[in-house]
Amino acid sequence: MKAWICFQDESGISQRPFVQRTWAPRGQTPVLRAPCSWKRISVSAALAYRWDGKRTSLYFDFTPGSYDANSLIAFLTKLHRHRRGRKTILIWDGLPAHKSRLMQSYLATQRHWLIVERLPAYAPDLNPVEPLWGNLKRKELANFCHEELRETVRIAKRGLQRIQHHRSLANAFLKHAKLFF
């Protein structure tokens, strides 16, 4: 079976900056001014590799608050459209929403295109999406402060689109997880 291998994960993004080391002229300490009460949004990403390793695909979506079974089902429905119904092996972690009855019922209806496998417990290093989050947070979101959450989302989308257009990054994330074609 020629199925795409798709790794999925969720992460939170907020108005609170991801503080990274930076430079400043001598004697001028850089200061980040962040809102006192900060909002957050969750992002889900699916990083797919073609069975022969010659193509990659990244799909992502945002949801207010945290992901639950309903919002993940909506994500998988959009992923199905994005993947155009191609056979996909989805590999994800043990988030409770992934194991819920509602999710299991939904997945049972999707067997025509989707096979689901779980990563071992406490093994985020096996998921290539984990270094994707690190890349996004160390580049576009590093030291970024804005009073509007939508501006943070806009910058995060720009970073995810950058990753989306560089196949070498997707392959580097796979290599970082010590997985190869």
N, C-alpha and C positions, 0 to 999 in steps of 0.2 A: 504494500500500500504506500503510495506516494503522498504522505500527509505533511503539512507544515508543522514544525515544532514551535509551540508558542508558550513563552514564559510570561506570567502575569503577576503583578504586585500592586499594592496601593501605598500611598504616602500622603502625609499631611503637609500643607503649605500654609503659612500664616504671615501676618504683617510683622511678626517678630523676626528680625534679621538673622541670617546665618552668618555669624561673625567669623571673619577670616582675617588672617594677617594681611596687612597692607603697608604701603609706604606713605610718608608725608615729609615735607621739609623739616630739617632738624629744628627741634624746639616747638613744633606745631603738632600736638597730639591730635589725630583724627577723632572726631566725635560722631557717633551715630545717634540720631534722634528718632526714636520709635514711638508709636502711639502707646499710651499707658494701657488702654484696654484694646486687645487685638483680636481680630476675627481670624477664622481659619476655614480652609476649604480642602477637600481631599481630591487627589488625582489618582487615577488608575491607569496603568500602562500595560500593554501587551506587546512584547517583542518577539516577532516571529522569524523563524529561519526556514528556508526551503529545504526539503529533504536532502538535496545534494550540496547545500551550503553556498550556492551561487547567488542567492537573493535573500534580502532581509526586508522586514516591514515593521513599522512601529505604529501602533494605534493607541491613542490616549483620550481620556475624557475626564471632566471635572464634575464634582457633586458637592453641594453645601454640606457641612458637617462631616460625618464619617460614613463610610460605606457600610451598608447592611445588605441582607439578601435581596431586597427589592431593587436597590440601586445597582447591585452587581448583576442582577438579571437584566436590567436595562442596559448595562455596559456590554454584557455578552450578546444581547440582541443587536446592538450597534456593531459589535465586533463581527457578528455573522454577516451583516450587510457589507462591512468593510472588506471582509475576507471573500466576499462573493460566493459564499457557500462552500468554499474549498475545504477538503478534509483537513482537520486541525487536531493536533494533540496538544491539549492545554495542560501546562504544568504550573501548579500554584501551591502556596503554603497552606497551613492548617488554620487559617482564620475561621472563627466560629461561623461566620456568614457563609463560608464555603461548604461547611458541613451541615448546615441547617436542613430541616425537612423540606422547606420551601425550595431551597436550591437543589436538593436531590430530586425533587419532583420535576423541576424545570429541566435539569440535566438529562433525566430519563427521556424527555421528549426531543432532545437535541442529538441523539445518537447517530443520526444520519450524516452529521458533519463533524461532531465533536466527541473526542475521547478525552477524559479528564484523568490526570495522574497527580498525586500529591508529592510534594517534596518531603524528605524526612523531617521530623521535628527538630527544631533548633539548628537548621542548616541554611540560613540565608545566603551563605557564601556559594551555594549551588545555583542561585537564581541570578542570571545576568541582568535582571532589572534593578537589583540592589546597587551595583556600581553606576547604573544610569542615574539613579536619584542622587548619588554622590557627585557625579559630574555636573548635573543641573544645579545643585545647591552650591557647589564650589565655584561655578562660573557665573551664570546669569543672576542667581539669587544671593550671591556672596555680598554681604554688607548692604543689601538693598533695603531701604526703608521708604515706605510711602503710606500716607494716611488712608488711601483707598485700596481695599482688597482687590478690586477689579484691575488695578494697575499691577499688582503683584501677580495676578493670574495672567495678565497680558505678557509680562516678562517671562513667566514660566512657560507659556505657550511658545514664545519665541525660542526659548532654549530647547524645548522638546522638538520643535521643527528643525532646529539646527542638528540635533541628534538624528532625527528622521532622515535627513538628507545626506548623512555621512555613513555609508555602509561599513567603513573601516571602524567606526566607533562601535557599532553593533557587534562586529566580530571581536573587537577588543574586550567588550563586556563578556562575551562568551568565553574567550580565552582566560579572562580574569577568574571566571568560575571553574576553570580547569576542565572545560568541556570543548570537544573538537569534533569536526566532521571528518 
